[in-house]
Amino acid sequence: MAQNQIIEVHCFGEEIGRLGLDENQGTSSFQYHPDYLASGNMKNLFPSTGVLKRMEPAQIFNQFNSETFRGLPPMFADSLPDYFGNVVFQKWMEINAKNDQSVSVLEQLSYVANRGMGALEFRPSRRLTKSTTIDLTEVLEVLKEVLDQKESLSENQFEHQALLNIFKMGSSAGGARPKLLISEHKNTGRIIPGDVHVSDDYFHYLIKLSLDDSVAYSKEVLEYAYYLTATEIGIHMMPSKLVDEKHFATQRFDRVNGQKIHTLTASGLTGWDFQKPTHSSYENLFELALFLKVPRRDLEELYRRMVFNVGFGNSDDHLKNHSFSYDEVSDSWSLSPAYDLTYSLNPMLTYKRTSRALSINQKRVDISRKDLLKIADTYTIKNPKAVIDQVQNGLEFLENQLKILPIPGPVIGMLMKSLKEFQL
C-alpha cells in the first residue's frame, strides 16, 4: 500500500489544491494551489468554518479518523461513496485477487474522479507515490475500460429492467439502500449511466431502487408519498417521480441546466460527525446557515423542514441529510433542496421510544410545539404557529396519497396511527 499519496482537487476547471494522505502517521494534508489563491476567485468555496484556512502552507489534519471522514478533511470526505461498491475496484480486485482493505480512500477518490456528487473533481498528482501493491495508473486504466463500456450502454425506456441493467454497471452513489445515478434524454427518453456525462440535453436523476422484498411495503413508494406531501406544504424539493410504481427517482440538485453545482453537507462544511450527538442539533444547522449568510427565505425553509421532520416521524434527519449549494458567480451559499424526507422507521413495528438524530431545544424525544416555537423565537422565524399548523394539516393529504399509491392498507393504518401521536 502506498504510504504517502497525493491527488489533485479541481473545481470548475481550476486546480484548487492537493490532498495528501500519510498512512504511517495517520494524517491527511491539504495545500491550496498558489495560482488559485492569487486569482482571488471563489474565495468562499470552502467557508472558514474552522477546518481549512485560506493560506499557502500545507495544512495537516489528524482529527478526522472516524468512520464518517476516514482520515480526510470533511469537505473531501463528502465526495466518498457511503459504502464500498465501486465497480472499477471490484473489477480491479478480481483481476489482482485483492481484498477491499487494500484500497485507500485517496484511491477511491481517484476512481470517483470527475463523476462524483457535487462539483469537486479528483485527479492523480504527478507527485503520487506508486504503491508496490496498487498502481493508480493501472486502476485508472481499468476505470477507462469500465467507462468505455458505460459509454455504449443505454436503454430506450425509463423502466424497471432498464434500471437494473444500468445498475449492474455500478454507480458512484452510496447509502444503506441501493442507489443509481442515471440521465434521461429530455426529448427521446433514452437513459444512460448518470455518472458519465453532464449535459443540458438530459435530466439527471438519483434513483432509489426498490429491491427489498423483506418488508410489507415499498420504502421508495412511501418516500414518494412524502415528497408529494412536502412539496404540497411548501418545502422546496427537486422534481421526483416513481418508475414502474416502485423506484423513487429524484432530479439531482448538483446537476442543473447541464452544469455541476458545488454542494457540501452540513457535516462536510464543518467537520461535525453526523454519527455523533456532540454537534447534532437544529440550532447548529441554523447557526451554520447564518454563518454562510444564506438568504432569509432559507432560514424560513429550514424551519419548515424541521417542523415537517418532527410532525411526519422522520427522526433520521442527520447532518448529512442537510446540504448547502455554492454559486461560483456570486461566491455565495444557499440551502440546497430538501432530500431524504420519509418515515424513518418500520410502521409495522411498535417502538416504545425513538430518539431524534438532531436535537431541538436540547431534546431528542418528546418534541412539543413549545420547543418548535422556542427555535422560531431564537431565529426570528415569521408566523411559526401558522407553519406548524400547515405542516400538521398535511397529514390528511399524505393519507390520501398513500391510498392512491401501491401501499397496503394495514401499513397505511399503522403509519397514520403512529403519525397522529406526533400532534404538535
Long-range contacts (C-beta under 8 A, 24 or more apart in sequence): 1-102, 1-104, 1-131, 1-133, 1-134, 2-104, 2-128, 2-129, 2-130, 2-131, 2-134, 3-129, 4-129, 5-104, 5-106, 5-107, 5-128, 5-129, 6-106, 6-125, 6-127, 6-128, 6-129, 7-106, 7-109, 7-110, 7-122, 7-123, 7-124, 7-125, 7-128, 8-122, 8-123, 8-124, 8-125, 9-76, 9-120, 9-121, 9-122, 10-114, 10-120, 10-121, 10-122, 10-123, 11-42, 11-45, 11-119, 11-120, 11-121, 11-262, 12-42, 12-119, 12-260, 12-262, 12-328, 14-39, 14-41, 14-42, 16-45, 18-125, 18-127, 19-72, 19-73, 19-76, 19-106, 19-109, 19-122, 20-58, 21-71, 21-72, 21-104, 21-105, 21-106, 23-104, 25-62, 26-62, 26-65, 26-71, 27-60, 27-61, 27-62, 27-71, 28-60, 28-61, 28-62, 28-64, 28-71, 28-72, 28-73, 29-58, 29-59, 29-60, 29-61, 30-58, 30-59, 30-61, 30-73, 30-76, 31-56, 31-57, 31-58, 31-59, 32-56, 41-328, 42-328, 42-331, 43-331, 44-326, 44-331, 44-332, 44-333, 45-262, 45-326, 45-328, 45-331, 46-75, 47-269, 47-291, 47-292, 47-333, 49-269, 49-270, 49-271, 49-288, 49-291, 50-270, 50-271, 51-75, 51-269, 51-270, 51-271, 63-271, 64-271, 66-273, 66-275, 66-276, 67-275, 68-267, 68-273, 68-274, 68-275, 69-271, 69-273, 70-105, 71-105, 72-105, 73-271, 74-267, 74-268, 74-269, 74-270, 74-271, 75-120, 75-264, 75-268, 75-269, 76-109, 76-120, 77-105, 77-268, 78-117, 78-118, 78-264, 78-265, 78-267, 78-268, 79-109, 79-112, 79-116, 79-117, 79-118, 79-120, 79-122, 80-105, 80-108, 80-109, 80-112, 80-174, 81-108, 81-112, 81-172, 81-173, 81-174, 82-174, 82-175, 82-176, 83-174, 83-175, 83-176, 84-108, 85-170, 85-171, 85-174, 86-111, 86-112, 86-170, 86-172, 87-146, 87-169, 87-170, 88-139, 88-142, 88-143, 88-146, 88-170, 89-139, 90-170, 91-142, 91-145, 91-146, 92-138, 92-139, 92-142, 95-142, 98-133, 98-134, 102-133, 102-134, 103-134, 104-134, 107-134, 107-136, 107-139, 110-136, 110-139, 110-140, 111-139, 111-143, 112-172, 113-143, 115-172, 115-195, 115-196, 116-172, 116-195, 117-172, 117-173, 117-252, 117-254, 117-263, 118-254, 118-260, 118-261, 118-262, 118-263, 118-264, 119-254, 119-260, 119-261, 119-262, 119-263, 119-326, 120-262, 146-170, 147-196, 150-192, 150-193, 150-195, 150-196, 151-196, 153-192, 153-193, 154-190, 154-191, 154-192, 155-190, 155-191, 155-192, 156-189, 156-190, 157-189, 157-191, 158-184, 158-189, 158-191, 158-243, 158-249, 159-243, 159-244, 160-243, 160-244, 160-246, 160-247, 162-191, 163-191, 163-207, 163-209, 163-243, 163-247, 164-209, 166-191, 166-192, 166-193, 167-209, 169-193, 171-195, 173-206, 177-208, 177-209, 177-212, 177-219, 178-208, 178-209, 178-211, 179-206, 179-207, 179-208, 179-209, 180-206, 180-207, 180-209, 181-205, 181-206, 181-207, 181-252, 182-207, 194-252, 198-255, 198-258, 198-259, 198-260, 199-258, 200-257, 200-258, 200-259, 201-258, 202-258, 203-251, 204-251, 204-252, 204-255, 205-249, 205-250, 205-251, 205-252, 206-249, 206-250, 206-252, 207-243, 207-247, 207-248, 207-249, 208-247, 208-248, 208-249, 208-250, 209-247, 210-246, 210-247, 210-248, 215-346, 215-348, 216-348, 216-408, 216-410, 216-411, 217-347, 217-348, 217-407, 217-408, 217-411, 218-246, 218-406, 218-407, 219-342, 220-246, 220-247, 220-248, 221-245, 221-246, 221-248, 221-405, 221-406, 221-407, 222-342, 222-343, 222-402, 222-407, 222-415, 223-248, 223-340, 223-341, 223-342, 224-248, 224-405, 225-398, 225-401, 225-402, 225-405, 225-407, 226-312, 226-314, 226-341, 226-342, 226-343, 226-398, 227-341, 228-397, 228-398, 228-401, 229-312, 229-394, 229-397, 229-398, 229-401, 230-308, 230-338, 230-341, 230-394, 232-394, 232-397, 233-304, 233-308, 233-390, 233-391, 233-393, 233-394, 233-397, 234-304, 234-390, 235-301, 235-304, 235-305, 235-308, 235-338, 235-341, 236-301, 236-337, 236-338, 237-337, 237-338, 237-339, 237-341, 238-337, 238-339, 242-405, 245-405, 245-406, 246-406, 250-339, 253-323, 253-325, 253-336, 253-337, 253-339, 254-325, 261-325, 261-326, 262-325, 262-326, 262-328, 263-323, 263-324, 263-325, 263-326, 263-336, 264-323, 264-324, 264-326, 265-319, 265-320, 265-321, 265-322, 265-323, 265-324, 266-319, 266-320, 266-322, 266-323, 266-324, 267-318, 267-319, 267-320, 268-320, 269-324, 270-319, 272-319, 273-319, 274-318, 274-319, 274-320, 274-357, 275-318, 277-359, 277-364, 279-319, 280-318, 280-319, 280-357, 280-358, 280-359, 281-358, 281-359, 281-360, 281-362, 282-306, 282-358, 282-359, 282-360, 282-375, 283-359, 283-360, 283-361, 283-375, 283-378, 285-319, 285-322, 285-358, 286-375, 286-378, 286-379, 288-324, 289-324, 289-335, 290-379, 292-324, 292-333, 293-332, 293-333, 294-324, 294-333, 294-334, 294-335, 295-334, 298-334, 298-335, 299-379, 299-381, 300-381, 300-382, 301-335, 302-335, 303-375, 303-376, 303-379, 303-381, 303-384, 303-387, 304-387, 304-391, 305-338, 305-341, 306-358, 306-360, 306-372, 306-375, 307-372, 307-387, 307-388, 307-391, 307-424, 308-341, 308-391, 308-394, 309-341, 310-356, 310-360, 310-367, 310-372, 310-422, 310-424, 311-388, 311-391, 311-392, 311-394, 311-395, 311-419, 311-422, 311-424, 312-341, 312-343, 312-391, 312-394, 312-395, 312-398, 312-419, 312-422, 313-343, 313-344, 313-345, 313-418, 313-419, 313-422, 314-341, 314-342, 314-343, 314-344, 315-344, 315-345, 315-354, 315-355, 315-356, 315-357, 316-340, 316-344, 316-357, 317-356, 317-357, 317-358, 318-357, 318-358, 319-357, 319-358, 343-415, 343-418, 343-419, 345-418, 347-411, 347-414, 347-415, 347-418, 348-410, 348-411, 348-414, 368-424, 369-424, 372-424, 388-424, 391-424, 392-423, 392-424, 395-419, 395-420
